């Protein structure tokens, strides 16, 4: 979906504003969103997390803080699974201060959630057999993409670049679901190829592009 | 579908809504709050840039480790007991005398949780995501890093499954420092690529 989330190269957002001594979560609710997201995802599964964020509406996306995007996506998944009804969260929140029941615990689930932040993989995921491109190949990003979720930024579409290396393999997150494992490439684009004569000198942008979005370039 | 979502924009503050959602899910036996607490605790106390700093300091001390780190970030980082979600496919990119690397996610907020923790708000913000791929040198200068003109800038847009860690150059004058003292020089921003380590005066 070519929504507002695809921000690379846009102008008009102003300067980057940094914050000294920033905490992981600025307010407790942000941590709760992150925690509920992972707790729910590991119980029920949250498919299409990014796609759910992208369909929240461009104006709402820009007007809301980052963790509200997540909250929207988690709530949307909970509704789809039937665990809450649409509008129910809003109604409960509007009804007055909410007390979350503290009586129940699930130590096994809590430990499982801790364990996902420890190494569980020995190496990077390899590209599948028969990867189409190799380091040094000249490639062009296709212009045709799905109207549903895709992982190819607008600013590289139609642009030619060089395969820096094979980035490995990953399931393509596209449309309503994840697909089969596909080769992914680190593709280098000269700044002038992306932005024209006004580009900064000596700049290169490397984008990770799934094989499906690439074609050979001469 | 898009328009339906846009029209359903909620009124209650996000803090109240997440409390309501958590309460509903707990009451219905779907999740428990101690599971949510565990995630918050991990990000507040276990994972964070102190992990990435250990990786960088080790690479500065040990050329063999550095070579393994550049060849397979996931495997080398796991040697230090660090890894997990959003760090399954790590690529470490090395700053040199000729090259400065910097990382962005233009589409969302991809970030290597095991080594850097939760991304700062600016990393997830529209100005950073929109501008870093288009005018990196200018953005870095605004953020306080003047990259020498002789250096090329390589901007890595993490748009798929790979997560990035920048291996900064070891600052001069640090030859006698022990590994933990070196790690103390390595900030989160150095490993995103919007700063470089400096030896405190």
Interface residues (C-beta under 8 A of the other chain):
Chain A: X1 X5 X6 X7 X8 X9 X10 X11 X13 X14 X15 X16 X17 X18 X19 X22 X23 X24 X25 X26 X27 X28 X29 X31 X32 X33 X34 X35 X36 X38 X39 X40 X43 X44 X50 X53 X55 X56 X57 X58 X59 X60 X62 X64 X65 X66 X67 X68 X71 X74 X75 X76 X78 X83 X84 X86 X88 X89 X90 X92 X93 X94 X97 X98 X99 X100 X101 X102 X104 X105 X106 X107 X109 X110 X111 X113 X114 X115 X116 X117 X118 X119 X120 X121 X122 X123 X124 X125 X151 X152 X153 X155 X167 X168 X170 X184 X186 X194 X195 X199 X200 X202 X203 X204 X205 X206 X207 X208 X209 X210
Chain B: X1 X2 X3 X5 X6 X7 X8 X9 X10 X11 X12 X13 X14 X15 X16 X17 X18 X19 X20 X21 X22 X23 X24 X25 X26 X27 X28 X29 X30 X31 X32 X33 X34 X35 X36 X37 X38 X39 X40 X42 X43 X44 X46 X47 X48 X72 X73 X74 X75 X77 X78 X81 X82 X83 X84 X85 X88 X89 X90 X91 X104 X106 X107 X108 X109 X113 X114 X117 X118 X120 X121 X122 X124 X125 X126 X127 X128 X129 X130 X131 X133 X134 X135 X136 X137 X138 X139 X142 X143 X149 X151 X152 X153 X154 X155 X156 X157 X158 X159 X160 X161 X162
